[in-house]
């Protein structure tokens, strides 16, 4: 058994692909640096992440695969699912070993799995676009907490930059403790320090803008008034608006 250790970054994974072909040695498992290798391991190799090598691999993938397939690889990486790195490693090796694009070869289990996972992450990005609810702070910055299953915020952030270009805002992933801040010019990644009150996901009323509480109550009242009780379908409602998002939806809070 051959083990490759790497730093669990996308650049590290791409470098691992480069090194595998350079050494003509392909791993049976990919582990994070510092992890204990399994018994009966024949060879261990530590990948030194190299931005230039990673870029060469990604450029080669873009030549071999259609743009949609490359986007799917990014989606799959952002899923953060266990074992996803080795799935991508196999997919990339199959791409380089094939004379033709493997993007539509759904008879291959790895190709099919990549497509399935990419679709799930894409759906999560769409949920983020639909279910973000901003709270206006006293300093006129709009804050929105999210807790997505997959790390899909980077896939949705361009939508908010375009849609809300006239106001400052922060969208923060409480599950992963990072987010994005738009300052009317650029969108940059930010991280709150431990203990910051915003990590609770709810602005304290003392920190809200003067009219924020009023607007929240108006929105809740509108949502309640528009509900036709005779046509309530809880099952369909949960299907289109998953329960896991409700805690951060203004209209789902008590009036």
C-alpha positions as CSV (number, residue, x, y, z in Angstrom):
1,X,0.0,0.0,0.0
2,X,1.3,3.5,-1.0
3,X,0.2,6.5,1.1
4,X,0.5,10.1,0.0
5,X,0.4,12.7,2.8
6,X,-0.7,16.3,1.9
7,X,-2.0,19.4,3.5
8,X,-5.7,18.8,2.6
9,X,-5.9,21.9,0.4
10,X,-7.0,21.9,-3.3
11,X,-3.6,23.1,-4.3
12,X,-2.1,20.2,-2.3
13,X,-4.3,17.7,-4.1
14,X,-3.4,19.1,-7.5
15,X,0.2,18.9,-6.6
16,X,-0.3,15.3,-5.5
17,X,-1.6,14.5,-9.0
18,X,1.5,16.1,-10.5
19,X,3.9,14.2,-8.2
20,X,2.1,10.9,-8.9
21,X,2.8,11.2,-12.6
22,X,6.3,12.5,-12.1
23,X,7.2,9.6,-9.7
24,X,5.1,7.1,-11.6
25,X,3.8,6.0,-8.2
26,X,0.1,6.3,-7.5
27,X,-1.3,6.3,-3.9
28,X,-3.8,3.8,-2.5
29,X,-4.9,6.4,0.0
30,X,-4.5,10.1,0.7
31,X,-4.0,11.2,4.3
32,X,-3.5,14.5,6.0
33,X,0.0,15.3,7.1
34,X,0.5,14.0,10.7
35,X,-2.1,11.2,10.4
36,X,-0.9,7.7,11.3
37,X,-0.6,5.4,8.2
38,X,-2.4,2.1,8.3
39,X,-0.6,-1.2,8.9
40,X,1.1,-2.9,6.1
41,X,2.0,0.3,4.4
42,X,4.8,-0.2,1.8
43,X,5.6,3.4,1.0
44,X,4.8,6.9,2.4
45,X,5.3,10.1,0.5
46,X,4.7,13.6,1.6
47,X,3.5,16.1,-1.0
48,X,5.0,19.6,-0.8
49,X,2.3,21.9,-2.0
50,X,3.5,23.8,-5.0
51,X,1.4,26.5,-6.5
52,X,3.1,26.3,-9.9
53,X,2.6,22.5,-10.2
54,X,-1.0,22.8,-9.1
55,X,-1.7,25.5,-11.7
56,X,-0.2,23.3,-14.4
57,X,-2.4,20.4,-13.4
58,X,-5.5,22.6,-13.4
59,X,-4.7,24.1,-16.7
60,X,-4.3,20.6,-18.2
61,X,-7.7,19.6,-16.8
62,X,-9.3,22.7,-18.4
63,X,-7.8,21.6,-21.7
64,X,-9.1,18.0,-21.3
65,X,-12.6,18.7,-19.8
66,X,-15.4,21.1,-20.7
67,X,-15.9,24.1,-18.5
68,X,-19.0,22.6,-16.8
69,X,-17.0,19.5,-15.7
70,X,-14.2,21.7,-14.2
71,X,-16.9,23.6,-12.3
72,X,-18.2,20.3,-11.0
73,X,-14.8,19.4,-9.7
74,X,-14.8,22.7,-7.7
75,X,-18.3,21.9,-6.4
76,X,-17.3,18.5,-5.3
77,X,-14.2,19.8,-3.4
78,X,-16.5,22.3,-1.6
79,X,-18.7,19.4,-0.4
80,X,-16.1,18.6,2.2
81,X,-17.4,15.0,2.3
82,X,-15.1,12.3,3.7
83,X,-13.0,10.7,1.0
84,X,-13.8,13.3,-1.5
85,X,-10.2,14.1,-2.2
86,X,-9.4,10.5,-3.4
87,X,-12.5,10.5,-5.5
88,X,-11.3,13.7,-7.2
89,X,-7.8,12.2,-7.5
90,X,-9.1,9.2,-9.3
91,X,-11.3,11.4,-11.6
92,X,-8.3,13.6,-12.5
93,X,-6.1,10.6,-13.3
94,X,-8.8,9.0,-15.4
95,X,-9.1,12.3,-17.3
96,X,-5.4,12.3,-18.1
97,X,-5.2,8.7,-18.9
98,X,-8.1,8.9,-21.4
99,X,-7.8,10.1,-25.0
100,X,-11.2,11.5,-24.8
101,X,-13.2,13.6,-22.3
102,X,-14.7,11.4,-19.5
103,X,-17.2,14.1,-18.5
104,X,-20.2,12.2,-19.9
105,X,-19.0,8.7,-19.2
106,X,-21.7,7.9,-16.6
107,X,-20.9,4.2,-16.8
108,X,-17.9,5.0,-14.7
109,X,-18.8,5.1,-11.0
110,X,-16.4,7.9,-10.2
111,X,-17.8,10.1,-13.0
112,X,-21.3,9.4,-11.8
113,X,-20.5,10.1,-8.2
114,X,-18.8,13.4,-9.1
115,X,-21.9,14.5,-11.0
116,X,-24.2,13.6,-8.1
117,X,-22.2,15.4,-5.4
118,X,-21.7,18.4,-7.6
119,X,-25.5,18.7,-8.1
120,X,-26.1,18.5,-4.3
121,X,-23.6,21.3,-3.7
122,X,-25.1,23.4,-6.5
123,X,-28.5,23.0,-4.9
124,X,-27.0,24.2,-1.5
125,X,-25.6,27.3,-3.3
126,X,-29.1,28.0,-4.7
127,X,-30.6,27.6,-1.2
128,X,-28.1,30.2,0.1
129,X,-29.2,32.7,-2.6
130,X,-32.9,32.1,-1.7
131,X,-32.8,32.0,2.1
132,X,-30.3,34.6,3.2
133,X,-32.0,37.2,5.4
134,X,-30.1,40.4,6.3
135,X,-30.3,42.3,9.6
136,X,-29.4,45.9,9.5
137,X,-26.9,47.0,12.2
138,X,-26.6,50.5,13.7
139,X,-23.5,51.2,11.5
140,X,-25.6,50.6,8.3
141,X,-23.9,47.2,7.6
142,X,-26.3,44.4,6.8
143,X,-25.5,41.0,8.5
144,X,-26.7,37.6,7.4
145,X,-25.9,34.3,9.2
146,X,-26.0,31.0,7.3
147,X,-25.3,27.3,8.3
148,X,-25.1,25.4,5.0
149,X,-24.4,21.6,4.9
150,X,-21.8,22.1,2.3
151,X,-19.2,24.8,1.9
152,X,-21.3,26.5,-0.9
153,X,-21.0,30.1,0.1
154,X,-18.1,30.8,-2.4
155,X,-20.4,29.6,-5.2
156,X,-23.2,32.1,-4.3
157,X,-21.2,35.2,-3.2
158,X,-21.1,36.7,-6.7
159,X,-24.8,36.8,-6.7
160,X,-24.9,39.0,-3.6
161,X,-22.1,41.3,-4.9
162,X,-24.1,42.0,-8.0
163,X,-27.5,42.1,-6.4
164,X,-26.6,44.3,-3.3
165,X,-23.9,46.4,-4.8
166,X,-25.2,49.6,-3.2
167,X,-24.9,48.6,0.5
168,X,-22.3,47.1,2.8
169,X,-23.0,43.6,4.0
170,X,-21.5,40.6,5.7
171,X,-22.7,37.0,5.0
172,X,-21.2,34.7,7.5
173,X,-21.0,30.8,7.6
174,X,-21.5,30.0,11.3
175,X,-20.7,26.3,10.7
176,X,-17.3,27.1,9.3
177,X,-16.6,30.4,11.0
178,X,-15.8,32.5,8.0
179,X,-17.7,34.8,5.7
180,X,-17.5,37.6,3.1
181,X,-17.7,41.3,3.6
182,X,-18.6,43.8,0.9
183,X,-17.5,47.4,1.4
184,X,-19.1,48.9,-1.7
185,X,-15.9,48.3,-3.7
186,X,-14.7,44.8,-3.2
187,X,-15.8,41.5,-1.5
188,X,-13.2,40.0,0.9
189,X,-13.1,37.0,3.1
190,X,-13.4,37.7,6.9
191,X,-13.3,35.7,10.1
192,X,-14.7,36.7,13.5
193,X,-12.8,36.1,16.6
194,X,-14.0,33.6,19.1
195,X,-16.5,35.2,21.5
196,X,-17.8,37.7,19.0
197,X,-21.5,38.3,19.6
198,X,-22.2,37.9,15.8
199,X,-21.3,34.2,16.1
200,X,-24.7,33.7,17.7
201,X,-26.2,34.5,14.4
202,X,-28.6,37.1,15.8
203,X,-28.0,40.8,16.2
204,X,-28.8,42.1,19.7
205,X,-31.6,44.7,19.5
206,X,-29.2,47.3,21.0
207,X,-27.0,46.9,17.9
208,X,-29.7,47.1,15.3
209,X,-30.5,50.1,13.2
210,X,-33.4,52.2,14.6
211,X,-35.8,50.9,11.9
212,X,-34.6,47.3,11.7
213,X,-37.0,45.9,14.4
214,X,-39.9,47.6,12.7
215,X,-39.1,46.2,9.3
216,X,-38.7,42.7,10.7
217,X,-42.1,43.0,12.4
218,X,-43.6,44.3,9.1
219,X,-42.1,41.4,7.2
220,X,-43.4,38.8,9.7
221,X,-46.9,40.4,9.6
222,X,-46.9,40.4,5.8
223,X,-45.8,36.8,5.7
224,X,-48.6,35.8,8.1
225,X,-51.3,37.9,6.3
226,X,-50.4,36.3,2.9
227,X,-50.7,32.8,4.3
228,X,-53.9,31.0,3.1
229,X,-54.6,28.6,5.9
230,X,-56.8,26.4,3.8
231,X,-53.9,25.8,1.4
232,X,-51.2,25.1,3.9
233,X,-49.2,22.0,2.8
234,X,-46.4,21.4,5.5
235,X,-44.8,18.6,3.5
236,X,-44.4,20.7,0.4
237,X,-43.4,23.7,2.4
238,X,-40.5,21.7,4.0
239,X,-39.5,20.4,0.6
240,X,-39.1,23.9,-0.9
241,X,-37.9,25.6,2.3
242,X,-35.8,23.0,4.4
243,X,-36.4,23.2,8.1
244,X,-32.6,23.6,8.8
245,X,-32.9,27.2,7.4
246,X,-35.8,28.3,9.5
247,X,-33.8,29.4,12.5
248,X,-32.3,32.2,10.4
249,X,-35.4,33.2,8.5
250,X,-37.0,36.4,9.8
251,X,-40.5,35.3,8.7
252,X,-40.1,32.1,10.8
253,X,-39.5,33.9,14.1
254,X,-42.3,34.7,16.5
255,X,-44.1,38.0,15.7
